Amino acid sequence: MLHNLTGWHALIVLAILLLVFGSTKLPSLAKGVGQSLRILKDEVREDKTASTTGDATVPYRQAS
């Protein structure tokens, strides 16, 4: 699906993002994405360690 994308496509997408969000919003947007990825990595790492120790319990929740 994305096999035909080249460097020019990435430059065009970045230019459109710059036009849409402006130069003042892009650093805060990138910071937010970076923090979200860091949280995701931490959660995946915690899940892997919990599953290897065998203490992973799934809470039971009744349907309301």
N, CA, C and O atoms as a Tripos MOL2 file, in Angstrom:
@<TRIPOS>MOLECULE
protein
  256   255    64     0     0
PROTEIN
NO_CHARGES

@<TRIPOS>ATOM
      1 N           0.8170   -1.1860    0.0000 N.3       1 MET1
      2 CA          0.0000    0.0000    0.0000 C.3       1 MET1
      3 C           0.8650    1.2560    0.0000 C.2       1 MET1
      4 O           0.5860    2.2020   -0.7370 O.2       1 MET1
      5 N           1.8950    1.2690    0.8100 N.am      2 LEU2
      6 CA          2.7530    2.4450    0.8980 C.3       2 LEU2
      7 C           4.0860    2.2260    0.1910 C.2       2 LEU2
      8 O           5.0520    2.9300    0.4820 O.2       2 LEU2
      9 N           4.1610    1.2740   -0.7260 N.am      3 HIS3
     10 CA          5.4090    0.9450   -1.3770 C.3       3 HIS3
     11 C           5.8450    2.0100   -2.3740 C.2       3 HIS3
     12 O           7.0330    2.1020   -2.6800 O.2       3 HIS3
     13 N           4.9310    2.8070   -2.8850 N.am      4 ASN4
     14 CA          5.2640    3.7810   -3.9160 C.3       4 ASN4
     15 C           5.6390    5.1450   -3.3510 C.2       4 ASN4
     16 O           5.8630    6.0790   -4.1210 O.2       4 ASN4
     17 N           5.7140    5.2850   -2.0390 N.am      5 LEU5
     18 CA          6.0560    6.5710   -1.4470 C.3       5 LEU5
     19 C           7.5630    6.7900   -1.5210 C.2       5 LEU5
     20 O           8.3500    5.8780   -1.2680 O.2       5 LEU5
     21 N           7.9490    8.0160   -1.8730 N.am      6 THR6
     22 CA          9.3670    8.3550   -1.9810 C.3       6 THR6
     23 C           9.6710    9.5210   -1.0510 C.2       6 THR6
     24 O           8.8020    9.9800   -0.3090 O.2       6 THR6
     25 N          10.8950    9.9880   -1.0960 N.am      7 GLY7
     26 CA         11.2970   11.1330   -0.2900 C.3       7 GLY7
     27 C          10.5370   12.3960   -0.6540 C.2       7 GLY7
     28 O          10.2820   13.2400    0.2050 O.2       7 GLY7
     29 N          10.1770   12.5290   -1.9160 N.am      8 TRP8
     30 CA          9.4090   13.7020   -2.3360 C.3       8 TRP8
     31 C           8.0390   13.7300   -1.6840 C.2       8 TRP8
     32 O           7.5350   14.7920   -1.3200 O.2       8 TRP8
     33 N           7.4480   12.5710   -1.5410 N.am      9 HIS9
     34 CA          6.1450   12.5010   -0.8840 C.3       9 HIS9
     35 C           6.2520   12.9550    0.5740 C.2       9 HIS9
     36 O           5.3850   13.6700    1.0750 O.2       9 HIS9
     37 N           7.3160   12.5350    1.2390 N.am     10 ALA10
     38 CA          7.5060   12.9350    2.6340 C.3      10 ALA10
     39 C           7.6930   14.4430    2.7400 C.2      10 ALA10
     40 O           7.1690   15.0680    3.6620 O.2      10 ALA10
     41 N           8.4340   15.0330    1.8060 N.am     11 LEU11
     42 CA          8.6230   16.4890    1.8180 C.3      11 LEU11
     43 C           7.3140   17.2320    1.5940 C.2      11 LEU11
     44 O           7.0650   18.2650    2.2150 O.2      11 LEU11
     45 N           6.4930   16.7110    0.7210 N.am     12 ILE12
     46 CA          5.2000   17.3530    0.4500 C.3      12 ILE12
     47 C           4.2960   17.2480    1.6740 C.2      12 ILE12
     48 O           3.6060   18.2080    2.0180 O.2      12 ILE12
     49 N           4.2930   16.1000    2.3280 N.am     13 VAL13
     50 CA          3.4750   15.9270    3.5380 C.3      13 VAL13
     51 C           3.9580   16.8690    4.6330 C.2      13 VAL13
     52 O           3.1440   17.4900    5.3160 O.2      13 VAL13
     53 N           5.2790   16.9820    4.8080 N.am     14 LEU14
     54 CA          5.8090   17.9050    5.8120 C.3      14 LEU14
     55 C           5.4570   19.3520    5.4990 C.2      14 LEU14
     56 O           5.1610   20.1240    6.4110 O.2      14 LEU14
     57 N           5.4840   19.7300    4.2320 N.am     15 ALA15
     58 CA          5.1220   21.0910    3.8450 C.3      15 ALA15
     59 C           3.6490   21.3650    4.1410 C.2      15 ALA15
     60 O           3.2990   22.4550    4.5930 O.2      15 ALA15
     61 N           2.7900   20.3840    3.8900 N.am     16 ILE16
     62 CA          1.3640   20.5490    4.1680 C.3      16 ILE16
     63 C           1.1320   20.6540    5.6740 C.2      16 ILE16
     64 O           0.3220   21.4660    6.1210 O.2      16 ILE16
     65 N           1.8390   19.8360    6.4600 N.am     17 LEU17
     66 CA          1.7180   19.9310    7.9120 C.3      17 LEU17
     67 C           2.1610   21.2920    8.4140 C.2      17 LEU17
     68 O           1.5460   21.8560    9.3190 O.2      17 LEU17
     69 N           3.2230   21.8200    7.8310 N.am     18 LEU18
     70 CA          3.7010   23.1440    8.2240 C.3      18 LEU18
     71 C           2.6730   24.2140    7.8940 C.2      18 LEU18
     72 O           2.4760   25.1490    8.6700 O.2      18 LEU18
     73 N           2.0210   24.0840    6.7500 N.am     19 LEU19
     74 CA          0.9920   25.0560    6.3770 C.3      19 LEU19
     75 C          -0.2440   24.9430    7.2590 C.2      19 LEU19
     76 O          -0.8460   25.9560    7.6170 O.2      19 LEU19
     77 N          -0.6230   23.7330    7.6070 N.am     20 VAL20
     78 CA         -1.8430   23.5310    8.3910 C.3      20 VAL20
     79 C          -1.6480   23.9410    9.8440 C.2      20 VAL20
     80 O          -2.4570   24.6840   10.3990 O.2      20 VAL20
     81 N          -0.5750   23.4560   10.4600 N.am     21 PHE21
     82 CA         -0.3870   23.6850   11.8830 C.3      21 PHE21
     83 C           0.4350   24.9220   12.2000 C.2      21 PHE21
     84 O           0.3290   25.4660   13.2990 O.2      21 PHE21
     85 N           1.2310   25.3650   11.2840 N.am     22 GLY22
     86 CA          2.0770   26.5230   11.5470 C.3      22 GLY22
     87 C           3.3500   26.1300   12.2720 C.2      22 GLY22
     88 O           3.4390   25.0490   12.8540 O.2      22 GLY22
     89 N           4.3250   27.0090   12.2320 N.am     23 SER23
     90 CA          5.6260   26.6830   12.8090 C.3      23 SER23
     91 C           5.6110   26.7250   14.3310 C.2      23 SER23
     92 O           6.4980   26.1510   14.9620 O.2      23 SER23
     93 N           4.6380   27.3820   14.9340 N.am     24 THR24
     94 CA          4.5950   27.4560   16.3930 C.3      24 THR24
     95 C           3.9930   26.2040   17.0190 C.2      24 THR24
     96 O           4.3320   25.8600   18.1510 O.2      24 THR24
     97 N           3.1190   25.5270   16.3140 N.am     25 LYS25
     98 CA          2.4470   24.3420   16.8750 C.3      25 LYS25
     99 C           3.2180   23.0460   16.6460 C.2      25 LYS25
    100 O           3.0200   22.0860   17.3890 O.2      25 LYS25
    101 N           4.0940   22.9890   15.6360 N.am     26 LEU26
    102 CA          4.7750   21.7440   15.3120 C.3      26 LEU26
    103 C           5.6800   21.2280   16.4250 C.2      26 LEU26
    104 O           5.6640   20.0230   16.6790 O.2      26 LEU26
    105 N           6.4780   22.0680   17.1140 N.am     27 PRO27
    106 CA          7.2930   21.5160   18.2060 C.3      27 PRO27
    107 C           6.4620   20.8970   19.3320 C.2      27 PRO27
    108 O           6.8270   19.8490   19.8640 O.2      27 PRO27
    109 N           5.3680   21.5280   19.6910 N.am     28 SER28
    110 CA          4.5320   20.9640   20.7530 C.3      28 SER28
    111 C           3.8320   19.6950   20.2780 C.2      28 SER28
    112 O           3.6130   18.7780   21.0690 O.2      28 SER28
    113 N           3.4850   19.6330   19.0110 N.am     29 LEU29
    114 CA          2.8800   18.4300   18.4480 C.3      29 LEU29
    115 C           3.8810   17.2780   18.4530 C.2      29 LEU29
    116 O           3.5290   16.1540   18.8140 O.2      29 LEU29
    117 N           5.1120   17.5440   18.0610 N.am     30 ALA30
    118 CA          6.1480   16.5090   18.0560 C.3      30 ALA30
    119 C           6.4600   16.0460   19.4800 C.2      30 ALA30
    120 O           6.6960   14.8600   19.7100 O.2      30 ALA30
    121 N           6.4610   16.9760   20.4300 N.am     31 LYS31
    122 CA          6.7170   16.6210   21.8280 C.3      31 LYS31
    123 C           5.6100   15.6940   22.3430 C.2      31 LYS31
    124 O           5.8900   14.7090   23.0270 O.2      31 LYS31
    125 N           4.3740   16.0070   22.0180 N.am     32 GLY32
    126 CA          3.2500   15.1780   22.4440 C.3      32 GLY32
    127 C           3.3080   13.7820   21.8520 C.2      32 GLY32
    128 O           3.0050   12.8050   22.5360 O.2      32 GLY32
    129 N           3.6940   13.6790   20.5890 N.am     33 VAL33
    130 CA          3.8110   12.3690   19.9470 C.3      33 VAL33
    131 C           4.9430   11.5730   20.5920 C.2      33 VAL33
    132 O           4.8070   10.3730   20.8290 O.2      33 VAL33
    133 N           6.0540   12.2420   20.8740 N.am     34 GLY34
    134 CA          7.1720   11.5640   21.5210 C.3      34 GLY34
    135 C           6.8210   11.0520   22.9040 C.2      34 GLY34
    136 O           7.2040    9.9400   23.2680 O.2      34 GLY34
    137 N           6.1020   11.8430   23.6750 N.am     35 GLN35
    138 CA          5.6830   11.4160   25.0090 C.3      35 GLN35
    139 C           4.7160   10.2410   24.9210 C.2      35 GLN35
    140 O           4.7840    9.3180   25.7340 O.2      35 GLN35
    141 N           3.8270   10.2690   23.9490 N.am     36 SER36
    142 CA          2.8740    9.1640   23.7810 C.3      36 SER36
    143 C           3.5980    7.8750   23.4220 C.2      36 SER36
    144 O           3.2590    6.8120   23.9400 O.2      36 SER36
    145 N           4.5920    7.9560   22.5420 N.am     37 LEU37
    146 CA          5.3490    6.7650   22.1800 C.3      37 LEU37
    147 C           6.1530    6.2380   23.3600 C.2      37 LEU37
    148 O           6.2790    5.0250   23.5260 O.2      37 LEU37
    149 N           6.6990    7.1320   24.1810 N.am     38 ARG38
    150 CA          7.4550    6.7130   25.3620 C.3      38 ARG38
    151 C           6.5450    5.9840   26.3450 C.2      38 ARG38
    152 O           6.9390    4.9660   26.9150 O.2      38 ARG38
    153 N           5.3420    6.4910   26.5470 N.am     39 ILE39
    154 CA          4.3770    5.8450   27.4460 C.3      39 ILE39
    155 C           3.9840    4.4770   26.8960 C.2      39 ILE39
    156 O           3.8810    3.5110   27.6510 O.2      39 ILE39
    157 N           3.7650    4.3920   25.5950 N.am     40 LEU40
    158 CA          3.4040    3.1170   24.9730 C.3      40 LEU40
    159 C           4.5150    2.0950   25.1510 C.2      40 LEU40
    160 O           4.2400    0.9410   25.4770 O.2      40 LEU40
    161 N           5.7700    2.4960   24.9420 N.am     41 LYS41
    162 CA          6.8910    1.5800   25.1230 C.3      41 LYS41
    163 C           6.9820    1.1030   26.5620 C.2      41 LYS41
    164 O           7.2350   -0.0770   26.8060 O.2      41 LYS41
    165 N           6.7790    2.0000   27.5180 N.am     42 ASP42
    166 CA          6.8310    1.6210   28.9280 C.3      42 ASP42
    167 C           5.7310    0.6180   29.2730 C.2      42 ASP42
    168 O           5.9750   -0.3490   29.9950 O.2      42 ASP42
    169 N           4.5300    0.8440   28.7630 N.am     43 GLU43
    170 CA          3.4160   -0.0640   29.0320 C.3      43 GLU43
    171 C           3.6570   -1.4360   28.4190 C.2      43 GLU43
    172 O           3.3450   -2.4530   29.0390 O.2      43 GLU43
    173 N           4.2040   -1.4770   27.2170 N.am     44 VAL44
    174 CA          4.4910   -2.7570   26.5820 C.3      44 VAL44
    175 C           5.5700   -3.4890   27.3600 C.2      44 VAL44
    176 O           5.4880   -4.7030   27.5490 O.2      44 VAL44
    177 N           6.5810   -2.7600   27.8130 N.am     45 ARG45
    178 CA          7.6580   -3.3730   28.5930 C.3      45 ARG45
    179 C           7.1140   -3.9270   29.9030 C.2      45 ARG45
    180 O           7.4890   -5.0290   30.3030 O.2      45 ARG45
    181 N           6.2410   -3.1880   30.5780 N.am     46 GLU46
    182 CA          5.6410   -3.6560   31.8300 C.3      46 GLU46
    183 C           4.7800   -4.8840   31.5950 C.2      46 GLU46
    184 O           4.7700   -5.8050   32.4120 O.2      46 GLU46
    185 N           4.0570   -4.9040   30.4830 N.am     47 ASP47
    186 CA          3.2050   -6.0410   30.1740 C.3      47 ASP47
    187 C           4.0450   -7.2860   29.9170 C.2      47 ASP47
    188 O           3.6770   -8.3820   30.3400 O.2      47 ASP47
    189 N           5.1700   -7.1230   29.2270 N.am     48 LYS48
    190 CA          6.0340   -8.2730   28.9570 C.3      48 LYS48
    191 C           6.6330   -8.8230   30.2390 C.2      48 LYS48
    192 O           6.7130  -10.0390   30.4100 O.2      48 LYS48
    193 N           7.0540   -7.9470   31.1400 N.am     49 THR49
    194 CA          7.6410   -8.4330   32.3880 C.3      49 THR49
    195 C           6.5780   -9.0800   33.2640 C.2      49 THR49
    196 O           6.8700  -10.0510   33.9620 O.2      49 THR49
    197 N           5.3670   -8.5720   33.2440 N.am     50 ALA50
    198 CA          4.2930   -9.1630   34.0420 C.3      50 ALA50
    199 C           3.9040  -10.5310   33.4960 C.2      50 ALA50
    200 O           3.5820  -11.4360   34.2670 O.2      50 ALA50
    201 N           3.9320  -10.6910   32.1800 N.am     51 SER51
    202 CA          3.5470  -11.9760   31.6020 C.3      51 SER51
    203 C           4.6360  -13.0160   31.8010 C.2      51 SER51
    204 O           4.3320  -14.2080   31.8560 O.2      51 SER51
    205 N           5.8940  -12.6090   31.9110 N.am     52 THR52
    206 CA          6.9590  -13.5890   32.1220 C.3      52 THR52
    207 C           7.0150  -14.0420   33.5700 C.2      52 THR52
    208 O           7.4460  -15.1630   33.8440 O.2      52 THR52
    209 N           6.5880  -13.1970   34.5080 N.am     53 THR53
    210 CA          6.6040  -13.5990   35.9120 C.3      53 THR53
    211 C           5.3980  -14.4410   36.2690 C.2      53 THR53
    212 O           5.4240  -15.1460   37.2780 O.2      53 THR53
    213 N           4.3500  -14.3920   35.4780 N.am     54 GLY54
    214 CA          3.1730  -15.2030   35.7430 C.3      54 GLY54
    215 C           2.1900  -14.5400   36.6860 C.2      54 GLY54
    216 O           1.1960  -15.1580   37.0670 O.2      54 GLY54
    217 N           2.4360  -13.3170   37.0680 N.am     55 ASP55
    218 CA          1.5500  -12.6200   37.9900 C.3      55 ASP55
    219 C           0.5020  -11.7820   37.2670 C.2      55 ASP55
    220 O          -0.2040  -10.9940   37.8950 O.2      55 ASP55
    221 N           0.4010  -11.9420   35.9930 N.am     56 ALA56
    222 CA         -0.5300  -11.1310   35.2230 C.3      56 ALA56
    223 C          -1.9510  -11.6210   35.4960 C.2      56 ALA56
    224 O          -2.3020  -12.7450   35.1360 O.2      56 ALA56
    225 N          -2.7390  -10.8080   36.1100 N.am     57 THR57
    226 CA         -4.1220  -11.1400   36.3690 C.3      57 THR57
    227 C          -5.0030  -10.1880   35.5790 C.2      57 THR57
    228 O          -4.7520   -8.9840   35.5210 O.2      57 THR57
    229 N          -5.9990  -10.7290   34.9970 N.am     58 VAL58
    230 CA         -6.9480   -9.9330   34.2170 C.3      58 VAL58
    231 C          -8.1310   -9.6380   35.1200 C.2      58 VAL58
    232 O          -8.7860  -10.5650   35.5960 O.2      58 VAL58
    233 N          -8.4150   -8.3820   35.3620 N.am     59 PRO59
    234 CA         -9.5350   -8.0790   36.2380 C.3      59 PRO59
    235 C         -10.8600   -8.4590   35.5750 C.2      59 PRO59
    236 O         -11.0640   -8.2670   34.3760 O.2      59 PRO59
    237 N         -11.7380   -8.9990   36.3970 N.am     60 TYR60
    238 CA        -13.0430   -9.4040   35.9110 C.3      60 TYR60
    239 C         -13.9950   -8.2330   36.0760 C.2      60 TYR60
    240 O         -14.0890   -7.6410   37.1510 O.2      60 TYR60
    241 N         -14.6870   -7.9110   35.0200 N.am     61 ARG61
    242 CA        -15.6170   -6.7940   35.0590 C.3      61 ARG61
    243 C         -16.9660   -7.2530   34.5470 C.2      61 ARG61
    244 O         -17.0830   -7.7830   33.4420 O.2      61 ARG61
    245 N         -17.9880   -7.0400   35.3690 N.am     62 GLN62
    246 CA        -19.3250   -7.4560   34.9850 C.3      62 GLN62
    247 C         -19.9190   -6.4500   34.0260 C.2      62 GLN62
    248 O         -19.6700   -5.2490   34.1320 O.2      62 GLN62
    249 N         -20.6970   -6.9440   33.0980 N.am     63 ALA63
    250 CA        -21.3820   -6.0860   32.1430 C.3      63 ALA63
    251 C         -22.5270   -5.3620   32.8410 C.2      63 ALA63
    252 O         -23.2620   -5.9550   33.6310 O.2      63 ALA63
    253 N         -22.6640   -4.1070   32.5480 N.am     64 SER64
    254 CA        -23.7510   -3.3680   33.1930 C.3      64 SER64
    255 C         -24.8810   -3.0940   32.2450 C.2      64 SER64
    256 O         -25.8760   -2.4800   32.6310 O.2      64 SER64
@<TRIPOS>BOND
     1     1     2 1
     2     2     3 1
     3     3     4 2
     4     3     5 am
     5     5     6 1
     6     6     7 1
     7     7     8 2
     8     7     9 am
     9     9    10 1
    10    10    11 1
    11    11    12 2
    12    11    13 am
    13    13    14 1
    14    14    15 1
    15    15    16 2
    16    15    17 am
    17    17    18 1
    18    18    19 1
    19    19    20 2
    20    19    21 am
    21    21    22 1
    22    22    23 1
    23    23    24 2
    24    23    25 am
    25    25    26 1
    26    26    27 1
    27    27    28 2
    28    27    29 am
    29    29    30 1
    30    30    31 1
    31    31    32 2
    32    31    33 am
    33    33    34 1
    34    34    35 1
    35    35    36 2
    36    35    37 am
    37    37    38 1
    38    38    39 1
    39    39    40 2
    40    39    41 am
    41    41    42 1
    42    42    43 1
    43    43    44 2
    44    43    45 am
    45    45    46 1
    46    46    47 1
    47    47    48 2
    48    47    49 am
    49    49    50 1
    50    50    51 1
    51    51    52 2
    52    51    53 am
    53    53    54 1
    54    54    55 1
    55    55    56 2
    56    55    57 am
    57    57    58 1
    58    58    59 1
    59    59    60 2
    60    59    61 am
    61    61    62 1
    62    62    63 1
    63    63    64 2
    64    63    65 am
    65    65    66 1
    66    66    67 1
    67    67    68 2
    68    67    69 am
    69    69    70 1
    70    70    71 1
    71    71    72 2
    72    71    73 am
    73    73    74 1
    74    74    75 1
    75    75    76 2
    76    75    77 am
    77    77    78 1
    78    78    79 1
    79    79    80 2
    80    79    81 am
    81    81    82 1
    82    82    83 1
    83    83    84 2
    84    83    85 am
    85    85    86 1
    86    86    87 1
    87    87    88 2
    88    87    89 am
    89    89    90 1
    90    90    91 1
    91    91    92 2
    92    91    93 am
    93    93    94 1
    94    94    95 1
    95    95    96 2
    96    95    97 am
    97    97    98 1
    98    98    99 1
    99    99   100 2
   100    99   101 am
   101   101   102 1
   102   102   103 1
   103   103   104 2
   104   103   105 am
   105   105   106 1
   106   106   107 1
   107   107   108 2
   108   107   109 am
   109   109   110 1
   110   110   111 1
   111   111   112 2
   112   111   113 am
   113   113   114 1
   114   114   115 1
   115   115   116 2
   116   115   117 am
   117   117   118 1
   118   118   119 1
   119   119   120 2
   120   119   121 am
   121   121   122 1
   122   122   123 1
   123   123   124 2
   124   123   125 am
   125   125   126 1
   126   126   127 1
   127   127   128 2
   128   127   129 am
   129   129   130 1
   130   130   131 1
   131   131   132 2
   132   131   133 am
   133   133   134 1
   134   134   135 1
   135   135   136 2
   136   135   137 am
   137   137   138 1
   138   138   139 1
   139   139   140 2
   140   139   141 am
   141   141   142 1
   142   142   143 1
   143   143   144 2
   144   143   145 am
   145   145   146 1
   146   146   147 1
   147   147   148 2
   148   147   149 am
   149   149   150 1
   150   150   151 1
   151   151   152 2
   152   151   153 am
   153   153   154 1
   154   154   155 1
   155   155   156 2
   156   155   157 am
   157   157   158 1
   158   158   159 1
   159   159   160 2
   160   159   161 am
   161   161   162 1
   162   162   163 1
   163   163   164 2
   164   163   165 am
   165   165   166 1
   166   166   167 1
   167   167   168 2
   168   167   169 am
   169   169   170 1
   170   170   171 1
   171   171   172 2
   172   171   173 am
   173   173   174 1
   174   174   175 1
   175   175   176 2
   176   175   177 am
   177   177   178 1
   178   178   179 1
   179   179   180 2
   180   179   181 am
   181   181   182 1
   182   182   183 1
   183   183   184 2
   184   183   185 am
   185   185   186 1
   186   186   187 1
   187   187   188 2
   188   187   189 am
   189   189   190 1
   190   190   191 1
   191   191   192 2
   192   191   193 am
   193   193   194 1
   194   194   195 1
   195   195   196 2
   196   195   197 am
   197   197   198 1
   198   198   199 1
   199   199   200 2
   200   199   201 am
   201   201   202 1
   202   202   203 1
   203   203   204 2
   204   203   205 am
   205   205   206 1
   206   206   207 1
   207   207   208 2
   208   207   209 am
   209   209   210 1
   210   210   211 1
   211   211   212 2
   212   211   213 am
   213   213   214 1
   214   214   215 1
   215   215   216 2
   216   215   217 am
   217   217   218 1
   218   218   219 1
   219   219   220 2
   220   219   221 am
   221   221   222 1
   222   222   223 1
   223   223   224 2
   224   223   225 am
   225   225   226 1
   226   226   227 1
   227   227   228 2
   228   227   229 am
   229   229   230 1
   230   230   231 1
   231   231   232 2
   232   231   233 am
   233   233   234 1
   234   234   235 1
   235   235   236 2
   236   235   237 am
   237   237   238 1
   238   238   239 1
   239   239   240 2
   240   239   241 am
   241   241   242 1
   242   242   243 1
   243   243   244 2
   244   243   245 am
   245   245   246 1
   246   246   247 1
   247   247   248 2
   248   247   249 am
   249   249   250 1
   250   250   251 1
   251   251   252 2
   252   251   253 am
   253   253   254 1
   254   254   255 1
   255   255   256 2
@<TRIPOS>SUBSTRUCTURE
     1 MET1         2 RESIDUE 1 A MET
     2 LEU2         6 RESIDUE 1 A LEU
     3 HIS3        10 RESIDUE 1 A HIS
     4 ASN4        14 RESIDUE 1 A ASN
     5 LEU5        18 RESIDUE 1 A LEU
     6 THR6        22 RESIDUE 1 A THR
     7 GLY7        26 RESIDUE 1 A GLY
     8 TRP8        30 RESIDUE 1 A TRP
     9 HIS9        34 RESIDUE 1 A HIS
    10 ALA10       38 RESIDUE 1 A ALA
    11 LEU11       42 RESIDUE 1 A LEU
    12 ILE12       46 RESIDUE 1 A ILE
    13 VAL13       50 RESIDUE 1 A VAL
    14 LEU14       54 RESIDUE 1 A LEU
    15 ALA15       58 RESIDUE 1 A ALA
    16 ILE16       62 RESIDUE 1 A ILE
    17 LEU17       66 RESIDUE 1 A LEU
    18 LEU18       70 RESIDUE 1 A LEU
    19 LEU19       74 RESIDUE 1 A LEU
    20 VAL20       78 RESIDUE 1 A VAL
    21 PHE21       82 RESIDUE 1 A PHE
    22 GLY22       86 RESIDUE 1 A GLY
    23 SER23       90 RESIDUE 1 A SER
    24 THR24       94 RESIDUE 1 A THR
    25 LYS25       98 RESIDUE 1 A LYS
    26 LEU26      102 RESIDUE 1 A LEU
    27 PRO27      106 RESIDUE 1 A PRO
    28 SER28      110 RESIDUE 1 A SER
    29 LEU29      114 RESIDUE 1 A LEU
    30 ALA30      118 RESIDUE 1 A ALA
    31 LYS31      122 RESIDUE 1 A LYS
    32 GLY32      126 RESIDUE 1 A GLY
    33 VAL33      130 RESIDUE 1 A VAL
    34 GLY34      134 RESIDUE 1 A GLY
    35 GLN35      138 RESIDUE 1 A GLN
    36 SER36      142 RESIDUE 1 A SER
    37 LEU37      146 RESIDUE 1 A LEU
    38 ARG38      150 RESIDUE 1 A ARG
    39 ILE39      154 RESIDUE 1 A ILE
    40 LEU40      158 RESIDUE 1 A LEU
    41 LYS41      162 RESIDUE 1 A LYS
    42 ASP42      166 RESIDUE 1 A ASP
    43 GLU43      170 RESIDUE 1 A GLU
    44 VAL44      174 RESIDUE 1 A VAL
    45 ARG45      178 RESIDUE 1 A ARG
    46 GLU46      182 RESIDUE 1 A GLU
    47 ASP47      186 RESIDUE 1 A ASP
    48 LYS48      190 RESIDUE 1 A LYS
    49 THR49      194 RESIDUE 1 A THR
    50 ALA50      198 RESIDUE 1 A ALA
    51 SER51      202 RESIDUE 1 A SER
    52 THR52      206 RESIDUE 1 A THR
    53 THR53      210 RESIDUE 1 A THR
    54 GLY54      214 RESIDUE 1 A GLY
    55 ASP55      218 RESIDUE 1 A ASP
    56 ALA56      222 RESIDUE 1 A ALA
    57 THR57      226 RESIDUE 1 A THR
    58 VAL58      230 RESIDUE 1 A VAL
    59 PRO59      234 RESIDUE 1 A PRO
    60 TYR60      238 RESIDUE 1 A TYR
    61 ARG61      242 RESIDUE 1 A ARG
    62 GLN62      246 RESIDUE 1 A GLN
    63 ALA63      250 RESIDUE 1 A ALA
    64 SER64      254 RESIDUE 1 A SER
